Amino acid sequence: MEITYLTKSTPFPDPATADKSGLLAVGGSLTNERLIEAYSKGVFPWYSEGDPVLWWSPDPRVLLFPDDLHVSGKMRGLIKKEMFKVTIDKEFESVIENCSGPRRDGEGTWITSDMKESYISLYHNGFAHSVEVWKGEELAGGLYGICFGKMFFGESMFSKISDASKFGFIKLSQYLKEKEFLFIDCQIDSQHLRSLGAAPVTRDKFLGILRKGLKNNRISKMIFPDTL
């Protein structure tokens, strides 16, 4: 297929036209409006520092349906003991900075300086949210993503202490289940996400659920509590 090159005003092509890797389009900007348009159409940016913006719509797409959340015995024990404290939107910039740092698996550097600036702007406008996991006064882990309607689009997570980000993800998922969210978008498959209950679905199925969510909820902001 021929990859679409975006200008500031070029609309996103049909996600079904993405190539086998999931790449849909190249270029454009990371304004709040462009990012919300992208997520509302099942598209997300993913590229390296110095490269043009790359927009993706992979097939399959990995989702966690809140009813399918898997909590291991170990994690149930940590939650029962209240091993960590979990807050929301207290330290967004610290969370995204930690997510962008180097990791043992070499991942994380795809969160470019432009992306950090853009998602921080989304946070200040009420569409991006962070989950902070605390061990005492230390930020032990966390995650962030985009949220509108009854859908949460996860972007990245980090842990400084074993199981911290998993703890935060579980607490977030349990809260979203209470609020009857449709899904948490995990984007790309991994064993870590599978262990929590995420599973691949076809792009067509994902887009169908997304359209349902937009029809019922539009692009409405979610107000979260201070703690989970």
C-alpha angles and dihedrals in degrees: 000000000000114000114231116237111213129217122190091276103033111116119229114264122239106293089226088070093066115122123252092276091053096252109147109167145355131220134007125111141291099234119147090252093051094048094049089048089051097050092044087058096045096258130125136182121247123164143123130263110280095021126105116262110280120202121206140196106173126197114242103035120204115230136172113214105204092233089059096056110135117208114188123219090253093054092045087056093051091049092048090051090047088231092173137026117229125208133175128225094352098117108013095153092049091050095051091044091054092045090054094053126100118282136197090254091050094245127123102066092098088081095090127196090256091051092050091051092048096048091046087055089050088051092054088050093052101252102096122060137186131210114208123199115201133197101193105308094337122102097232099176145326150167139221139202148149122279134189133145108351095324132097119198108201118212111176145333138200139194131202091175123043114270094005097120091041089053090053093045091052093048090048092048092050091051092048090051090056088052091049096243116181098223151325109241109223093176102199129043122252137159090240092059093043089055088060094051102268117142138181120260128182117270089241091056092046093050090048092055090044092053089050091052093049093047092053100036109017116198096323122157122241120228110212129197119249093247138023 
